[in-house]
Amino acid sequence: MTILDGIDDAVVKLDGQARFAAMNKSAAQLYQRLGLDFFRNLKGNSLWEVWPELKGTILEREMRHAIEGHLQVSFEFYNPKDQRWYETKGYPASPGVILVFKDITAAKTAS
């Protein structure tokens, strides 16, 4: 068990080219629900290869701010693949970014 596996939110490390480098257990479970396995489908592949439809979204824009500007970012993002809302935080991690996803679907749909 790694220190990140103790975090309930999904944590993903992307390198400077947005390739999947690592993730915690919560993120692995989230991607498994989408039919993806870290070692078979994600590790070494870019986010844009796995989900080209995410290009041009707030996720891409904010992730690039974190990577290129070395800035911490925070935003909400709707993932059409699993029809869930996520509060997302990005932390620059040279090279790349660490993304933390918290499912906020219940709060978004309660109103």
Secondary structure by P-SEA (a helix, b strand, c coil): cccccccccbbbbbccccccccccaaaaaaaaaacccccccccccccccccccccccaaaaaaaaaacccbbbbbcccccccccccbbbbbbcccbbbbbbbbcccccccc
